[in-house]
């Protein structure tokens, strides 16, 4: 960590970037897979042309406009997808959720060996800097965060180098009784030396735990991303589902849609048992504003449903999201025409194949929406095998690496699947899957950003639809 100037605030200076501090060690020693590098270097026109070949009903002009879209609020995102198939062998990338403060840089092999800052620099230089240059508020620069110091110190050091000025790095925890950051009249201030409050003109934000408790709407301090992106679906699964539904209704005639598992919104605590029965004895329960793998329950039996009901809040003010479970294999008594299954990793020498997800991080640039980083995470235990005693279905279907403990967050990075020469082939993905997944991510971000405009600036809707 850099120079400490007050409790939970550090000053990051130009020249402070150290690559070994901002990537997992095995990532620094890895080489990006050539196919992944090829994908990242495709132009948006190439992506549009290939996507339309893969999806003949897709309207080429609509695809081009989506790729060229300039979000109002949601300019940096990470979409979690899963590779699924049905009984006819039709494979798809399905959107699980979209994140407004995504991790990913520390898990991404460097695209160009002479570019030591990798994706940190691409995001700050091509997305954050143009925003700051166009913003006329006075003040210093800052990074505010509540987890993932490995990446956030890296972002702060990158900002310091690109802008050639010191950057305030403030840990902005939800439960901090004396936080080092505060909003006054919609302007962010960070506590500096001797306790004085420093005015901030622009901040990179990685605040993930109930960020609406301390980040204001209509911030005069430029934020990447502003809280409006979270409220419109970037950090609320129910609102995101509404945004996706609106997108699908609007673009159905263009041959475009966001593919998600069957989703029931507004399910009350008392309604969970009925949803379990309606979905054939398996489901996923989600607390709408949870993240990092918290508040998500995979259910495949009555005993797991009973356990989940004992942990969930029967008096919670907000209802739950229920989704169809992407299964390991066919479940007796269910309709095969409606089921989706994990494709899984390639089987190892013992025949073990694991459920995995794909994190697709992307950002808005002057060239439109661009892929920035990607990695995968696999589940703990393999598909198509009995669940060992002491484990449950989450160990077979849950892929998130975040572990919340009393002393903060840790990560089960042994289940991280890099997009490098050694690991990427184990996923069974090709260039076309990466293009399909990227387009699903672009559509999800567009949907959420349009929903944010509808909620917070409805006068812009017509303009952005044209």
N, C-alpha and C positions, 0 to 999 in steps of 0.2 A: 504494500500500500504506500501511497505517496505522502508528502508532507502534511501532517495533521495540524490544522489551524484552529479547530474548535471541536467539541464533541460530535462525532459522526460526520465531520466535514474534513475533506482533504483537498489540498491544492495540487492540481496536476499541471505540470509545466511542459512547454515544448521540449522534445527530446526524451520524454519519460517512457515512450513505448518500448516494451520488452516483449518480443514474440513469445518467449517461454512462459510468460505470465498469462497469456490470453488464448492459448490453445491447450487442449489435453495433450500430454507428452506424445502419445501414440499418433495423434493427428499431425504433429509437426514432423514426425518421422515417416509419414505416409505420402504416397503419390496419388493424385487425383486420377480416377479412372478415365481413360481417353474418351469413352462414350459420354461421360458426364461433362467433361470439358467441352466436347463438341456441342452438346446441348446448350451449355451456358453461352457459347459463342454464336448460336443461331441468331439471325436477325428476326425481328417481329414479323416481317413479311414472310420469311421462310416458315416460321411457326404457323402463321395464318394459312399458308398454302398447304402445309402438311396436315394440319388439323382438319381442313375441309376435305382432304382426300380420305382421311380416316372417318369422317362424319359427313357423308354426301348430302345430308339434308341441311347442314349448317350453312347459313347465309354468309358469304365471304365478306360482304361489306359490314355486317354486324360484328363479325369476328375482328375485323380490322379496327373498328371503332372501340371495341372493348380493350384491345391491346394498346391502343393509343390513349386511353382514358387517363385524365389527370384528376385524381381524387381531391375532394375538398378537405376531408378530414383524415382519411385512412391511407396514408402514403407509405406505410411500412407495415408488413404483415407476415404472419406465418400460418399456413394452413396445414392441418393434420389430415392425411388421407389414408385409406386402407385399400389394398389390392384384393378385389373380391371376384367371385365367379358364381354362376348359377347352375342349375341342373342341365342346361343346354351348353355349358362351357363358354358363355358370354362373359368376358372379363371386363371389369370397370375399375376406375378409381373413385371411391366414394368419399365425400367430405364428412369428416367427423366433427371438426370444429375449426374456427378461425380465431387467431390470437392477435391482439393489438400491441402486445409487447413480447415478441417471440425471441426465444433463444435460438442459437444455431451457429454463430460464428466459431465458437470454440470447438465445434464438431465438424467443421468443413475444411477439407484439405485445400491448400492454397492453389488457386487456379494458375497463377504465373509465378514461377520460382523466384523471379527478381522483384516481386511485389510483396515486401515483407509484411505489410499490414492487411493484405488479402481483402476479404469482404468488408472489414471494418472501414477501410479507406473508400471502397466503392460506395457504400451506403452514405457515409458522411460527405464525400466529395460530390456525388451526383444527386443526392436527395436533400440532405440537411443543409448544406452550404447554400444552394440556390434559394432555399426558403429564407434563410437568415439574411442573405444579401438583399432580398426584396422587402425585409421587415425593418421598419423605421423606428422601433422603440429603442430607448437607450438602455444601457446596463451591460453586465458581464455575461459570460456563457457558463452553463452548468450541465451536469448530468445528475438526475435524481433517480434513486433506485431503492428497491426493498429486498432484492435477492440477486444472485448471479454476479458477484463481484468480478469474477474472471473476465466476463465480457464487458461489464460496465466500466471498469478501470481502462480496458482497452479502447472503448469508445471515447472516454474522456481524454486519453492520451492522443488519440487520433485527431480529435477536435482541436486540441492544443497545437498539434503540428500543422494542421491545415489552415487554421486561423492565425497562427503565430501569436497566441496569447494564452494566459493562464486560464484554467477551467476549474470551477468549483464542483467537487464530487460529494454529494450529500446522500447519506443513507436515510431514507424517508420511510421509516417503519410505521405500520398502522397503529401499533400499541405504544409508541414512544410518547411519554407524557410531556416531554420537552423537545419537540421535533426541531431539527436544524433547518427546516424549510417551512415557509408560510406564504399564503396568498393574502395580499392586502389590496383591495380595490382591483381585483382580478389580475394583479401583478405578483409574480413570484419573487421572493426574497430568500436568500440563503445566509446563514449565520457565518460571519467571517471572523477574522482575528479580533480578540478582545471583546467578542460578543456583539459587534456591530452587524446590522443587517445589510447585505449587499443586494442591490437591485439586479435582477436577471432579465436580459432581453430575449434570450432563447435558451431552451433546455431540451436535451435528449432525455426522454422519460422511459424508465423501465420500472414502473410502480404497478404491481400486479394484484396485490391483496386488497380487495375492496377499494380501488383507487378513488372512487367517487366520494369517499369519506374525507379526502384531503386535496383532491384536484378539482379546480373550479371549471365551470362552463364559461365560454366566452373569454378565455384567458387572453389578457393583453400581452403576456409573455408567450412567444411562439413556442409551441410544444410539438414534438414528434414522438408519439401521436397525441393530439388533444383528447380530452376525456370524452368528447362527443363520439369518437370512434368506438370506445368501450361501451357506452350506453346504447348504441345503435346495433350492437351485436358482436363487437370485437371482444367482449368479455362477458356476454350474457347469452347463453345458449338458446333461451326461449325467443328473445328478440331476433337473434340471428336466423332462427327457423322461420320467423315471419318474413324477414328480408328475403330469404331464399325463395319462399313461396311467391312473394310478389314478383321476383325476377322471373321465375318459371312461367307465371301467367303472362307476363309481358313478352317473353321471348319465345314462347312455344311455336309461334308461326315462323320464327327464324331458325327453327331446328336446333335451339340451344336450351340447355337446362342444367341446373346444379343437381347432381345426384347425391342423395343422402339416404340413410336407412329410413324405413317407415317411422314417422315421428308423431307422437301424441303430445300436444301441449296442454298446459293447464290441468294436469292430473293432480287431484288432491291426495292427501295421505290415505284417505279411505278408499280412493279409487284405484290404488296401486294393485290390489289383489285382482280386480276385474281386468286391468290391463294385462296382468300376468296370464290370465286365462285366455283373453282375446288373442294374445300373441303366441298361443300354443305351448305355454309352459316355460318360456325363456324371455328375457328382456334385459334392457339396460336402463337403470334409473339414474338421472342426473339432477343434481342441485343446480338451478339455472346459472347462478353467478359464481360457481366454483371453478377452479382451474388447477393446473399442475397435477392432474390425476386425483385431486381431492374431491369428495362429494360425488363420486361415480361408482355405481354398484352393478356388476354383472350378475344376473340371476338365472340359474338353470335348474333350480329345485325348490320345493316348498320350504326346506330347511334354510336355504340361502335367503329366500324371501322373508322368512320369520326373523332371521338375523338382521337383515337390512332394516326391517320395520322397527326393530328394537333400537337401532342406531339413528334413524331419521327422526326429525322433529315433527311430531303429530300436530303441533300448533304453529308450524312455520307459516309466516305471513304470505309467502309466495308458493304457488303450486310447483309440482315437479315436471320435468321433461321425461318422457318414456320413449325409448327407441327399440326397434327390432334388433335383436342380437345377431351379429354376424357370426355364424356358427362354425364349429370345427368340422362337422359332417352332418348328414341328414338326421333329423330328429323324428322319430316315429310319431305319427299322428298329426304332422304339420303338412301344409300344402307345398309340395316341391316347387311349384311354379312361382311361389312368392318368397322362397328362401334364397339367401345369399350366404356364401361360405368364404372363409379365408383361403386365398391361394397359398399363402405361407411361403417360407423360405425354401430353397431347394433342399431336399432331404440329405442329411449327412450319412456317413457310412453305417450308422445304426438305424437309418430310416426316419430320423426325427426331423420334423418340419415345424417351424414356429410361426405364430401370428406376428405380424410386424406392421408398423405404420410408417408413413413417409412425412417428414416435416419439409414443406416447401416454403422457403422464405423468399419474399419478393419485395420490390420497392418501385416507387414512381420516379421516373427520370424524364428528361426532356424528350427522350425517344419513346416514352410510354411506359407501360408496366414491364419490368424485367425480372427474371429469376436471379436470386442473389446467393442462396446457399441451400443445401439439402442434406439430409441424413435420415437414417431410420433407427428404430428402436424395436427390439423383439421382446416377446413375452418370456416369462421365467421357465415355463414348462411346455413341452411340445403338444401339438394338436394330435387328435386321433389316438390318444392313449389315456388310460384311467388316471384320474386326478389323485396323486398320492395323499395318504392320510396327513392331516394337518394343513393342507392347502385347499384353496377353493377355486372357483371358476375365474376369478380375477387373475390368478397366477397363469392361467392359460390364455386369457384374452386381453389383459391389461398390459399396455406397452410403455406407459409413462415412466421416466427414470427418476422423477423428483420424489424425495422422501423427506417428509416434514417431521422434525424431532424437536425436543425441548430446547436444544441449543441452536436451532436454525435449520437450514435446508442442506441436505446432502443428495448425492446423485449416484444411482446404481449404474455407473458408466460401463460396467462389464457387459451390459446388454446393448450398448451402442453399436450400431452397424454403420460404419463409415462408407461414404461413396468413393472409396479408393480402389486401387488395383486388387487388393486382397479380399475386400468384403463385398463390393458391389455386385459381383457375379452371383453371390449366394442368394440375392434377392429375386433373381429371375426376372428382372425388369429390363426393358429395352428402351430405345430412344422414343418410340411411339408412346410408351407409358409415361415417360417424363413429360412429353408434350401434352398428353391428355390431362395429367395431374396439374401441370402449370395452368392450363386453360380452366380447369375446375377452380383453381385458386383465384385466377383473374375474375371469374364470374362471381365468386363468393365475395371478394373485396368490393367489386362494383356494386353488388347488391347491398352490402352493409353501408357503403359510403352513400349510396342513393337514399337508403333508409335514414341515415343521419341527416342528410339534407332535408328530407321530408319532415323529420322531427324538429329540427332546429333552424332551418332556413328555407321554408317552403317556397319562398319567392324564387329560389334558384332552380326548382325542379324542372320547369319548362326549358330553361336554358341548357341544363345538363342533359336533357333528353333529346335535344336537337342534334 
